[in-house]
Amino acid sequence: MFDEWTQMVHTLQEVAQKYERCINVLNDTQTMQGYLEIDDRHGRPQYYHRGAEPGKARESRIYLDQANIDRIKQLAQQSYNKKMLKLLTCRLTKIKRFLHGTSDQSIDAIYENLKPSRKLLATPLAPTQNQKLDQWLQHTPEPLDYHAENKIFPTKHGERVRSKSEKILADIFHDHHIAYKYECPLHLDNQTFYPDFTFYDASNDMEIYWEHCGMMDDPTYSDATLKKLTYYQKNGLVLGQNLIVTFESGTFPLSFDLVDAYLQRYLSTAYRY
């Protein structure tokens, strides 16, 4: 039952996106003043361009012969577009209003707001976001042990990382109360990688990976980095969606403004403690 509900919400989200694209196209369509009047009383349609004239109370009425067929078609098309725009805007508003009231938070709240003694007796239709987060936090595979002796920079969260920049990033996440896992294994196809940081977005039920590439002026390192990022993207990771990448070199330091922008843009729904 919950799967059917989730599928319905997903379908409505896709419909809303389709309507938004159509509305954008209609809004971008060039229009002319006035509208088309068609008189069918004389056996064959007669076309008139109607419209207000500056300084006059009555509308103008200009006869259009076949030499003006392009103008006739444009006026007819824009009349159709106007009606479609009104209909799609109305439907989109209703869909968004419905989706706003069916967020995971509002569904989860029915269970989460039960008093503890009643919670013990009830089972939610599907795991709530809090339950998903607890499961994610409890599942902590062994981190990468490769050259563990190089993990010399302690973070506010308690683990040790390999570089000053990783420590800075980890401490920023900690200060923003964003839960993360350091060098948690990621299995893609037949290979295993260890992204620098892994986050969990319960709203979209997905992990987000952050790679910091700190030696881009080293040709061997940069080649290996580009090869890894290409492999990521060929196997389902999408930059700006579930993959975040920052870079630095000896002459180009880590941009804290960019880090802050990424936190706001990509980690706004990541788990916070």
Backbone as CSV, one residue per row, in Angstrom:
resi,resn,N_x,N_y,N_z,CA_x,CA_y,CA_z,C_x,C_y,C_z
1,MET,0.819,-1.197,0.000,0.000,0.000,0.000,0.865,1.264,0.000
2,PHE,1.911,1.248,0.825,2.789,2.408,0.860,3.524,2.572,-0.468
3,ASP,3.906,1.424,-1.100,4.581,1.492,-2.395,3.683,2.144,-3.435
4,GLU,2.393,1.826,-3.414,1.455,2.432,-4.355,1.352,3.932,-4.114
5,TRP,1.327,4.322,-2.833,1.264,5.747,-2.498,2.524,6.462,-2.996
6,THR,3.673,5.849,-2.761,4.937,6.446,-3.194,4.981,6.588,-4.707
7,GLN,4.502,5.561,-5.425,4.483,5.605,-6.881,3.561,6.707,-7.381
8,MET,2.413,6.901,-6.729,1.497,7.950,-7.129,2.141,9.326,-6.952
9,VAL,2.808,9.523,-5.817,3.474,10.803,-5.567,4.561,11.040,-6.606
10,HIS,5.326,9.987,-6.920,6.388,10.106,-7.928,5.804,10.466,-9.294
11,THR,4.693,9.834,-9.661,4.043,10.137,-10.941,3.581,11.584,-10.987
12,LEU,2.993,12.063,-9.897,2.537,13.455,-9.854,3.708,14.421,-9.958
13,GLN,4.831,14.073,-9.359,6.017,14.923,-9.462,6.490,15.007,-10.908
14,GLU,6.442,13.888,-11.616,6.831,13.880,-13.032,5.859,14.709,-13.866
15,VAL,4.552,14.593,-13.567,3.547,15.384,-14.281,3.777,16.874,-14.029
16,ALA,4.074,17.223,-12.775,4.320,18.628,-12.433,5.516,19.170,-13.211
17,GLN,6.564,18.371,-13.328,7.739,18.798,-14.086,7.403,18.988,-15.566
18,LYS,6.573,18.081,-16.102,6.152,18.197,-17.504,5.336,19.469,-17.710
19,TYR,4.409,19.746,-16.793,3.605,20.966,-16.887,4.488,22.209,-16.816
20,GLU,5.488,22.193,-15.939,6.378,23.345,-15.806,7.136,23.599,-17.099
21,ARG,7.584,22.519,-17.747,8.289,22.681,-19.025,7.362,23.263,-20.081
22,CYS,6.136,22.779,-20.139,5.166,23.293,-21.117,4.850,24.756,-20.846
23,ILE,4.674,25.103,-19.585,4.365,26.487,-19.212,5.511,27.404,-19.607
24,ASN,6.746,26.945,-19.396,7.899,27.766,-19.779,7.933,27.997,-21.282
25,VAL,7.613,26.949,-22.058,7.584,27.087,-23.521,6.498,28.093,-23.930
26,LEU,5.310,27.959,-23.335,4.211,28.858,-23.686,4.524,30.304,-23.304
27,ASN,5.164,30.495,-22.164,5.515,31.856,-21.729,6.569,32.486,-22.623
28,ASP,7.409,31.632,-23.224,8.474,32.146,-24.093,8.011,32.387,-25.526
29,THR,6.781,31.968,-25.832,6.271,32.128,-27.196,5.933,33.596,-27.475
30,GLN,6.397,34.079,-28.615,6.142,35.479,-28.990,4.665,35.680,-29.312
31,THR,4.092,36.771,-28.822,2.678,37.071,-29.063,2.518,38.454,-29.669
32,MET,1.350,38.681,-30.248,1.018,40.018,-30.752,-0.243,40.498,-30.044
33,GLN,-0.459,41.786,-30.056,-1.609,42.373,-29.404,-2.901,41.952,-30.099
34,GLY,-3.961,41.830,-29.308,-5.276,41.535,-29.875,-5.561,40.051,-29.975
35,TYR,-6.674,39.734,-30.675,-7.089,38.344,-30.808,-7.784,38.157,-32.152
36,LEU,-8.040,36.895,-32.515,-8.632,36.564,-33.804,-10.133,36.374,-33.655
37,GLU,-10.889,37.044,-34.532,-12.338,36.821,-34.629,-12.604,36.099,-35.942
38,ILE,-13.420,35.035,-35.867,-13.753,34.276,-37.075,-15.264,34.348,-37.281
39,ASP,-15.643,34.787,-38.456,-17.054,34.892,-38.818,-17.370,33.783,-39.814
40,ASP,-18.222,32.808,-39.401,-18.543,31.648,-40.242,-19.916,31.764,-40.910
41,ARG,-20.502,32.943,-40.903,-21.885,33.062,-41.378,-22.020,33.134,-42.889
42,HIS,-20.910,33.242,-43.610,-21.013,33.509,-45.047,-20.456,32.378,-45.910
43,GLY,-20.566,31.160,-45.410,-20.150,30.015,-46.218,-18.690,29.662,-46.032
44,ARG,-17.832,30.632,-45.978,-16.415,30.395,-45.755,-15.950,31.336,-44.647
45,PRO,-15.032,30.904,-43.810,-14.614,31.745,-42.675,-14.029,33.070,-43.133
46,GLN,-14.396,34.112,-42.405,-13.785,35.425,-42.599,-13.062,35.795,-41.313
47,TYR,-11.863,36.298,-41.452,-10.993,36.521,-40.301,-10.811,38.009,-40.038
48,TYR,-10.827,38.345,-38.746,-10.640,39.736,-38.322,-9.665,39.782,-37.142
49,HIS,-8.809,40.743,-37.192,-7.891,40.989,-36.073,-8.524,42.048,-35.186
50,ARG,-8.930,41.620,-33.976,-9.561,42.523,-33.030,-8.542,42.947,-31.974
51,GLY,-8.677,44.200,-31.547,-7.766,44.665,-30.503,-8.054,46.087,-30.113
52,ALA,-7.615,46.431,-28.913,-7.818,47.791,-28.411,-6.889,48.769,-29.125
53,GLU,-7.394,49.971,-29.363,-6.588,51.027,-29.948,-6.360,52.120,-28.913
54,PRO,-5.139,52.613,-28.795,-4.853,53.656,-27.813,-5.753,54.875,-28.017
55,GLY,-6.374,55.332,-26.927,-7.191,56.546,-26.981,-8.587,56.346,-27.504
56,LYS,-8.960,55.102,-27.821,-10.299,54.843,-28.351,-11.027,53.854,-27.451
57,ALA,-12.330,54.089,-27.285,-13.130,53.229,-26.405,-13.447,51.896,-27.077
58,ARG,-13.645,51.937,-28.402,-14.021,50.719,-29.104,-12.792,50.005,-29.655
59,GLU,-12.914,48.665,-29.782,-11.826,47.876,-30.338,-11.744,48.081,-31.843
60,SER,-10.543,47.912,-32.363,-10.380,47.933,-33.822,-10.781,46.569,-34.370
61,ARG,-11.189,46.565,-35.640,-11.590,45.309,-36.284,-11.065,45.344,-37.712
62,ILE,-9.965,44.604,-37.953,-9.281,44.657,-39.239,-9.485,43.337,-39.974
63,TYR,-10.018,43.425,-41.193,-10.240,42.240,-42.005,-8.901,41.680,-42.487
64,LEU,-8.756,40.331,-42.396,-7.529,39.677,-42.832,-7.842,38.738,-43.986
65,ASP,-7.269,38.997,-45.153,-7.480,38.096,-46.286,-6.401,37.017,-46.282
66,GLN,-6.425,36.160,-47.305,-5.510,35.018,-47.355,-4.050,35.435,-47.463
67,ALA,-3.813,36.668,-47.864,-2.437,37.154,-47.920,-1.849,37.288,-46.518
68,ASN,-2.739,37.319,-45.509,-2.306,37.447,-44.115,-2.434,36.119,-43.342
69,ILE,-2.308,35.008,-44.091,-2.548,33.706,-43.466,-1.606,33.428,-42.294
70,ASP,-0.346,33.906,-42.380,0.590,33.692,-41.281,0.131,34.435,-40.019
71,ARG,-0.389,35.639,-40.228,-0.903,36.427,-39.103,-2.144,35.762,-38.518
72,ILE,-2.996,35.219,-39.377,-4.211,34.519,-38.929,-3.831,33.315,-38.073
73,LYS,-2.866,32.542,-38.558,-2.443,31.351,-37.828,-1.803,31.713,-36.482
74,GLN,-1.022,32.787,-36.482,-0.373,33.183,-35.235,-1.404,33.607,-34.194
75,LEU,-2.424,34.358,-34.628,-3.467,34.787,-33.701,-4.266,33.592,-33.182
76,ALA,-4.552,32.625,-34.074,-5.281,31.426,-33.650,-4.449,30.616,-32.665
77,GLN,-3.155,30.501,-32.976,-2.273,29.724,-32.097,-2.143,30.365,-30.725
78,GLN,-2.032,31.695,-30.686,-1.846,32.325,-29.389,-3.127,32.275,-28.544
79,SER,-4.276,32.199,-29.203,-5.527,32.023,-28.464,-5.556,30.644,-27.808
80,TYR,-5.121,29.633,-28.584,-5.029,28.274,-28.037,-4.007,28.223,-26.905
81,ASN,-2.845,28.839,-27.133,-1.785,28.827,-26.118,-2.248,29.474,-24.820
82,LYS,-3.002,30.543,-24.930,-3.484,31.254,-23.744,-4.392,30.357,-22.907
83,LYS,-5.279,29.606,-23.590,-6.171,28.696,-22.872,-5.395,27.555,-22.233
84,MET,-4.403,27.020,-22.969,-3.584,25.947,-22.419,-2.777,26.431,-21.219
85,LEU,-2.238,27.634,-21.319,-1.451,28.194,-20.226,-2.295,28.335,-18.962
86,LYS,-3.520,28.775,-19.129,-4.424,28.929,-17.987,-4.741,27.569,-17.360
87,LEU,-5.015,26.567,-18.210,-5.352,25.235,-17.717,-4.163,24.586,-17.004
88,LEU,-2.964,24.628,-17.627,-1.787,23.988,-17.046,-1.366,24.663,-15.751
89,THR,-1.467,25.984,-15.702,-1.114,26.715,-14.485,-2.041,26.327,-13.346
90,CYS,-3.325,26.205,-13.656,-4.308,25.803,-12.647,-4.008,24.391,-12.147
91,ARG,-3.750,23.471,-13.066,-3.469,22.089,-12.672,-2.175,21.990,-11.876
92,LEU,-1.152,22.731,-12.312,0.128,22.696,-11.613,-0.019,23.202,-10.187
93,THR,-0.798,24.250,-10.010,-1.030,24.784,-8.672,-1.680,23.745,-7.776
94,LYS,-2.660,23.032,-8.311,-3.358,22.003,-7.528,-2.424,20.838,-7.182
95,ILE,-1.600,20.420,-8.149,-0.674,19.315,-7.897,0.339,19.696,-6.826
96,LYS,0.880,20.912,-6.930,1.867,21.352,-5.945,1.250,21.467,-4.562
97,ARG,0.001,21.928,-4.518,-0.679,22.034,-3.227,-0.873,20.645,-2.621
98,PHE,-1.223,19.688,-3.479,-1.405,18.313,-2.996,-0.076,17.714,-2.533
99,LEU,0.988,17.893,-3.338,2.286,17.327,-2.985,2.844,17.951,-1.719
100,HIS,2.583,19.224,-1.529,3.047,19.899,-0.312,2.432,19.258,0.931
101,GLY,1.210,18.804,0.794,0.530,18.190,1.936,0.811,16.713,2.087
102,THR,1.598,16.139,1.141,1.886,14.704,1.215,3.386,14.451,1.369
103,SER,4.108,15.407,1.924,5.542,15.226,2.111,5.807,14.076,3.075
104,ASP,7.016,13.508,2.970,7.386,12.428,3.876,7.309,12.875,5.327
105,GLN,7.622,14.169,5.559,7.594,14.666,6.932,6.185,14.588,7.519
106,SER,5.186,14.955,6.724,3.826,14.941,7.246,3.340,13.506,7.450
107,ILE,3.769,12.584,6.583,3.397,11.176,6.741,4.108,10.589,7.953
108,ASP,5.409,10.875,8.071,6.180,10.367,9.207,5.643,10.896,10.524
109,ALA,5.154,12.149,10.499,4.722,12.789,11.738,3.589,12.024,12.413
110,ILE,2.757,11.348,11.631,1.652,10.588,12.221,2.193,9.543,13.184
111,TYR,3.300,8.883,12.777,3.902,7.881,13.646,4.800,8.518,14.705
112,GLU,5.635,9.468,14.292,6.605,10.047,15.215,5.932,10.804,16.358
113,ASN,4.731,11.324,16.118,4.052,12.100,17.156,3.259,11.235,18.140
114,LEU,3.246,9.922,17.898,2.599,9.045,18.872,3.405,9.051,20.175
115,LYS,2.732,8.942,21.285,3.466,8.867,22.542,4.208,7.530,22.588
116,PRO,5.344,7.481,23.302,6.213,6.297,23.265,5.493,4.975,23.523
117,SER,4.574,4.955,24.481,3.888,3.697,24.791,3.038,3.218,23.623
118,ARG,2.483,4.163,22.850,1.665,3.782,21.688,2.562,3.399,20.509
119,LYS,3.730,4.047,20.388,4.661,3.700,19.314,5.061,2.235,19.378
120,LEU,5.216,1.726,20.595,5.625,0.337,20.765,4.598,-0.637,20.208
121,LEU,3.356,-0.184,20.087,2.269,-1.059,19.649,1.956,-0.921,18.165
122,ALA,2.475,0.127,17.543,2.151,0.407,16.137,3.386,0.235,15.261
123,THR,3.130,-0.098,14.014,4.212,-0.226,13.033,3.882,0.669,11.841
124,PRO,4.784,1.583,11.467,4.498,2.453,10.314,4.435,1.642,9.024
125,LEU,3.710,2.156,8.046,3.589,1.456,6.770,4.947,1.230,6.124
126,ALA,5.844,2.195,6.308,7.216,2.084,5.804,8.115,2.789,6.796
127,PRO,9.406,2.453,6.827,10.308,3.108,7.773,10.245,4.628,7.644
128,THR,10.184,5.305,8.779,10.198,6.764,8.775,11.617,7.239,8.477
129,GLN,11.758,8.546,8.222,13.087,9.087,7.945,14.021,8.847,9.129
130,ASN,13.520,9.030,10.339,14.361,8.806,11.522,14.819,7.363,11.604
131,GLN,13.932,6.427,11.270,14.308,5.017,11.295,15.346,4.707,10.210
132,LYS,15.165,5.301,9.034,16.141,5.109,7.961,17.506,5.645,8.364
133,LEU,17.513,6.807,9.007,18.763,7.417,9.437,19.463,6.555,10.482
134,ASP,18.676,6.022,11.417,19.251,5.152,12.445,19.883,3.915,11.803
135,GLN,19.184,3.339,10.827,19.715,2.158,10.138,21.010,2.499,9.412
136,TRP,21.033,3.682,8.772,22.232,4.102,8.032,23.412,4.306,8.972
137,LEU,23.161,4.934,10.111,24.234,5.194,11.067,24.757,3.901,11.684
138,GLN,23.859,2.942,11.910,24.271,1.685,12.525,25.094,0.823,11.571
139,HIS,24.853,1.001,10.262,25.591,0.223,9.265,26.883,0.970,8.929
140,THR,27.964,0.620,9.594,29.226,1.311,9.398,30.308,0.296,9.061
141,PRO,30.535,0.035,7.761,31.591,-0.903,7.373,32.969,-0.379,7.791
142,GLU,33.925,-1.262,7.796,35.277,-0.869,8.149,35.806,0.153,7.140
143,PRO,36.372,1.264,7.619,36.914,2.253,6.689,38.194,1.758,6.026
144,LEU,38.633,2.498,5.046,39.829,2.131,4.302,41.042,2.070,5.240
145,ASP,41.762,0.949,5.175,42.924,0.773,6.045,44.228,1.038,5.297
146,TYR,44.127,1.465,4.048,45.316,1.704,3.224,46.130,2.858,3.801
147,HIS,47.386,2.580,4.120,48.284,3.584,4.713,47.595,4.318,5.865
148,ALA,47.068,3.546,6.798,46.377,4.132,7.951,47.295,5.047,8.742
149,GLU,48.601,4.817,8.623,49.543,5.653,9.365,49.552,7.103,8.868
150,ASN,48.977,7.324,7.675,48.918,8.683,7.138,47.734,9.486,7.664
151,LYS,46.874,8.831,8.403,45.744,9.537,9.003,46.228,10.204,10.291
152,ILE,46.736,11.413,10.150,47.387,12.070,11.286,46.676,13.335,11.750
153,PHE,45.573,13.699,11.069,44.902,14.949,11.420,43.594,14.643,12.154
154,PRO,43.524,14.915,13.456,42.298,14.626,14.222,41.196,15.632,13.908
155,THR,39.972,15.146,13.834,38.823,16.006,13.550,37.999,16.208,14.817
156,LYS,37.091,17.164,14.763,36.209,17.421,15.899,35.276,16.238,16.153
157,HIS,35.027,15.456,15.109,34.126,14.307,15.233,34.809,13.122,15.912
158,GLY,36.157,13.131,15.919,36.864,12.085,16.637,37.733,11.170,15.802
159,GLU,37.511,11.130,14.452,38.364,10.266,13.651,39.602,11.040,13.186
160,ARG,40.520,10.343,12.538,41.706,10.971,11.959,41.625,10.866,10.439
161,VAL,42.036,11.942,9.774,41.969,11.992,8.312,43.359,12.234,7.746
162,ARG,43.443,12.224,6.421,44.753,12.175,5.773,45.341,13.534,5.422
163,SER,44.527,14.589,5.405,45.061,15.891,4.986,44.424,17.017,5.788
164,LYS,45.094,18.163,5.752,44.554,19.323,6.452,43.212,19.754,5.855
165,SER,43.105,19.658,4.544,41.858,20.068,3.896,40.707,19.138,4.274
166,GLU,40.984,17.831,4.360,39.947,16.897,4.801,39.533,17.197,6.240
167,LYS,40.497,17.560,7.083,40.167,17.935,8.458,39.281,19.174,8.473
168,ILE,39.624,20.153,7.642,38.824,21.384,7.578,37.395,21.057,7.155
169,LEU,37.256,20.228,6.114,35.920,19.849,5.643,35.159,19.085,6.724
170,ALA,35.823,18.112,7.350,35.163,17.321,8.393,34.692,18.210,9.537
171,ASP,35.513,19.180,9.921,35.139,20.078,11.019,33.985,21.000,10.618
172,ILE,33.944,21.393,9.340,32.818,22.200,8.856,31.525,21.386,8.931
173,PHE,31.580,20.132,8.489,30.394,19.273,8.573,29.964,19.106,10.034
174,HIS,30.944,18.907,10.903,30.640,18.743,12.326,29.984,20.000,12.893
175,ASP,30.508,21.158,12.534,29.964,22.423,13.052,28.543,22.675,12.551
176,HIS,28.235,22.124,11.374,26.881,22.253,10.822,25.991,21.072,11.235
177,HIS,26.515,20.204,12.093,25.760,19.047,12.592,25.316,18.123,11.461
178,ILE,26.144,18.009,10.425,25.848,17.119,9.307,26.563,15.786,9.536
179,ALA,25.805,14.719,9.654,26.398,13.402,9.877,27.105,12.925,8.603
180,TYR,28.269,12.333,8.788,29.014,11.810,7.643,29.773,10.558,8.056
181,LYS,30.199,9.823,7.040,31.094,8.701,7.245,32.358,8.974,6.431
182,TYR,33.497,8.696,7.031,34.771,8.970,6.365,35.309,7.692,5.728
183,GLU,35.655,7.815,4.433,36.223,6.706,3.663,35.403,5.428,3.815
184,CYS,34.106,5.577,3.650,33.196,4.433,3.707,33.198,3.748,2.335
185,PRO,33.285,2.427,2.249,33.370,1.757,0.949,32.131,1.983,0.079
186,LEU,32.393,2.205,-1.192,31.346,2.372,-2.196,31.600,1.345,-3.294
187,HIS,30.652,0.436,-3.494,30.803,-0.633,-4.471,30.090,-0.245,-5.760
188,LEU,30.867,-0.113,-6.816,30.325,0.227,-8.133,30.775,-0.821,-9.133
189,ASP,29.789,-1.477,-9.735,30.095,-2.530,-10.703,30.999,-3.557,-10.025
190,ASN,32.209,-3.731,-10.499,33.095,-4.735,-9.894,34.266,-4.089,-9.159
191,GLN,34.121,-2.817,-8.807,35.199,-2.125,-8.121,34.685,-1.511,-6.815
192,THR,35.607,-1.305,-5.878,35.285,-0.679,-4.609,36.097,0.598,-4.466
193,PHE,35.407,1.685,-4.141,36.058,2.974,-3.925,35.793,3.420,-2.485
194,TYR,36.553,4.406,-2.063,36.404,4.929,-0.706,36.303,6.450,-0.774
195,PRO,35.123,6.995,-1.103,34.963,8.456,-1.158,35.369,9.085,0.169
196,ASP,35.860,10.299,0.108,36.312,10.965,1.330,35.189,11.057,2.359
197,PHE,34.005,11.482,1.917,32.885,11.639,2.853,31.607,11.107,2.208
198,THR,30.807,10.449,3.029,29.508,9.943,2.587,28.430,10.492,3.515
199,PHE,27.349,10.999,2.921,26.226,11.549,3.673,24.963,10.772,3.307
200,TYR,23.926,10.954,4.103,22.653,10.286,3.808,21.530,11.305,3.738
201,ASP,20.825,11.280,2.606,19.656,12.133,2.392,18.419,11.263,2.535
202,ALA,17.788,11.334,3.712,16.626,10.473,3.978,15.426,10.883,3.152
203,SER,15.308,12.170,2.845,14.156,12.641,2.064,14.096,11.962,0.708
204,ASN,15.257,11.762,0.102,15.319,11.124,-1.211,15.880,9.713,-1.141
205,ASP,16.123,9.235,0.112,16.610,7.878,0.353,17.822,7.558,-0.512
206,MET,18.848,8.402,-0.410,20.063,8.159,-1.183,21.283,8.667,-0.429
207,GLU,22.411,8.074,-0.760,23.680,8.560,-0.224,24.260,9.607,-1.157
208,ILE,24.989,10.551,-0.567,25.674,11.600,-1.318,27.158,11.494,-0.993
209,TYR,27.984,11.584,-2.023,29.422,11.382,-1.844,30.175,12.679,-2.141
210,TRP,31.171,12.937,-1.314,31.992,14.143,-1.474,33.443,13.706,-1.626
211,GLU,34.023,14.031,-2.772,35.426,13.768,-3.014,36.184,15.089,-3.013
212,HIS,37.243,15.153,-2.223,38.113,16.328,-2.279,39.414,15.923,-2.956
213,CYS,39.726,16.599,-4.035,40.915,16.282,-4.836,41.963,17.358,-4.571
214,GLY,42.938,17.032,-3.731,43.799,18.062,-3.172,45.166,18.234,-3.794
215,MET,45.499,17.436,-4.816,46.832,17.578,-5.420,46.720,17.626,-6.943
216,MET,45.905,18.511,-7.438,45.627,18.536,-8.869,46.797,19.041,-9.704
217,ASP,47.847,19.552,-9.047,49.032,19.947,-9.809,50.017,18.784,-9.987
218,ASP,49.672,17.622,-9.426,50.457,16.410,-9.613,49.853,15.640,-10.791
219,PRO,50.558,15.522,-11.913,49.975,14.885,-13.114,49.477,13.464,-12.871
220,THR,50.222,12.671,-12.129,49.791,11.294,-11.868,48.508,11.273,-11.038
221,TYR,48.475,12.122,-10.014,47.290,12.220,-9.148,46.084,12.719,-9.935
222,SER,46.267,13.761,-10.740,45.141,14.336,-11.481,44.595,13.349,-12.507
223,ASP,45.484,12.583,-13.158,45.024,11.579,-14.116,44.191,10.505,-13.408
224,ALA,44.672,10.044,-12.255,43.947,9.021,-11.497,42.606,9.566,-11.003
225,THR,42.589,10.836,-10.609,41.349,11.465,-10.137,40.319,11.549,-11.256
226,LEU,40.742,11.999,-12.432,39.821,12.116,-13.563,39.301,10.744,-13.981
227,LYS,40.169,9.746,-13.928,39.740,8.376,-14.261,38.686,7.900,-13.272
228,LYS,38.893,8.173,-11.964,37.928,7.748,-10.941,36.607,8.477,-11.105
229,LEU,36.648,9.797,-11.334,35.410,10.560,-11.469,34.635,10.137,-12.709
230,THR,35.346,9.798,-13.768,34.683,9.310,-14.980,33.993,7.978,-14.701
231,TYR,34.665,7.099,-13.964,34.081,5.810,-13.600,32.837,6.016,-12.734
232,TYR,32.924,6.945,-11.793,31.763,7.268,-10.964,30.550,7.601,-11.831
233,GLN,30.773,8.517,-12.765,29.642,9.023,-13.554,29.123,7.987,-14.541
234,LYS,29.958,7.075,-14.967,29.500,5.998,-15.847,28.692,4.959,-15.081
235,ASN,28.766,5.012,-13.747,28.089,4.008,-12.931,27.055,4.620,-11.989
236,GLY,26.424,5.698,-12.456,25.238,6.190,-11.769,25.403,7.384,-10.862
237,LEU,26.635,7.821,-10.598,26.808,9.016,-9.778,26.720,10.249,-10.673
238,VAL,26.004,11.260,-10.195,25.754,12.449,-10.999,26.253,13.677,-10.249
239,LEU,27.149,14.422,-10.871,27.656,15.653,-10.267,26.508,16.607,-9.960
240,GLY,26.498,17.130,-8.743,25.442,18.054,-8.359,24.177,17.367,-7.899
241,GLN,24.185,16.051,-7.878,23.024,15.308,-7.393,23.427,14.397,-6.232
242,ASN,24.207,13.375,-6.528,24.697,12.516,-5.452,26.224,12.459,-5.429
243,LEU,26.844,13.393,-6.118,28.307,13.489,-6.128,28.721,14.955,-6.063
244,ILE,29.566,15.266,-5.079,30.117,16.612,-4.910,31.632,16.497,-4.987
245,VAL,32.259,17.399,-5.730,33.710,17.346,-5.894,34.300,18.728,-5.655
246,THR,35.336,18.796,-4.834,36.100,20.030,-4.660,37.546,19.754,-5.037
247,PHE,38.235,20.815,-5.463,39.604,20.672,-5.951,40.517,21.704,-5.278
248,GLU,41.804,21.377,-5.265,42.817,22.368,-4.911,44.171,21.901,-5.436
249,SER,45.083,22.856,-5.511,46.455,22.548,-5.913,47.373,23.419,-5.062
250,GLY,48.662,23.353,-5.351,49.605,24.141,-4.581,49.389,25.632,-4.713
251,THR,48.840,26.057,-5.845,48.620,27.492,-6.082,47.140,27.883,-6.065
252,PHE,46.260,26.882,-5.930,44.815,27.147,-5.936,44.196,26.454,-4.736
253,PRO,44.045,27.173,-3.614,43.569,26.535,-2.380,42.078,26.207,-2.428
254,LEU,41.657,25.422,-1.457,40.251,25.080,-1.301,39.434,26.350,-1.083
255,SER,38.330,26.487,-1.830,37.474,27.667,-1.713,36.396,27.436,-0.663
256,PHE,36.473,28.185,0.438,35.486,28.014,1.500,34.123,28.571,1.089
257,ASP,34.129,29.587,0.238,32.852,30.103,-0.272,32.143,29.023,-1.079
258,LEU,32.911,28.273,-1.853,32.328,27.193,-2.658,31.824,26.071,-1.765
259,VAL,32.582,25.740,-0.727,32.148,24.710,0.219,30.829,25.109,0.859
260,ASP,30.734,26.367,1.294,29.497,26.837,1.915,28.327,26.783,0.935
261,ALA,28.594,27.150,-0.318,27.540,27.099,-1.339,27.084,25.656,-1.562
262,TYR,28.026,24.703,-1.573,27.676,23.299,-1.758,26.844,22.772,-0.583
263,LEU,27.190,23.219,0.626,26.397,22.802,1.787,24.949,23.234,1.622
264,GLN,24.758,24.474,1.184,23.401,25.002,1.035,22.665,24.341,-0.126
265,ARG,23.395,24.078,-1.203,22.737,23.607,-2.423,22.501,22.102,-2.430
266,TYR,23.487,21.336,-1.942,23.425,19.889,-2.112,23.215,19.103,-0.814
267,LEU,23.494,19.707,0.331,23.386,18.976,1.585,22.308,19.531,2.499
268,SER,21.403,20.317,1.937,20.339,20.914,2.760,19.413,19.858,3.333
269,THR,19.304,18.708,2.660,18.425,17.638,3.145,19.205,16.458,3.724
270,ALA,20.534,16.611,3.832,21.339,15.546,4.432,21.030,15.462,5.929
271,TYR,21.279,14.279,6.501,20.959,14.045,7.914,21.770,14.949,8.818
272,ARG,21.090,15.591,9.742,21.726,16.408,10.770,21.398,15.837,12.146
273,TYR,22.366,15.911,13.039,22.146,15.384,14.380,22.060,16.527,15.381
